C-alpha cells in the first residue's frame, strides 16, 4: 500500500477576470518561463500594491518637503545631531 501526501495551501478567494489583448500579452510574458497563470496574477497584484505603497510614500515625502514647519524641524534636528556628533 502507498500513500501520496501533498501539502495544500488554502486560497482565500477565487476571482474571474476578463483580459483585453494587452493584459493577455502581459500574462503570456509572465508565464513564458513556466510560471502558472494563477501564480503570475497573484504576484502581479502583490507587486502592484507594493508599488502603490511606495507611491504613497513618495507623495508624503513631497508633501513634507513643501511643509515649512516640517523643514524647520528637520533642520533643528539635523543641527542637534551634528552637535552631538561633534561632542564625541
Secondary structure, DSSP 4 states (H G I P E B T S, - for coil): --------PPPS--------HHHHHHHHHHHTTS--HHHHHHHHHHHHHHHHHHHHHHHHHHHHHT-HHHHHHHHHHHHHHHHHHHT-
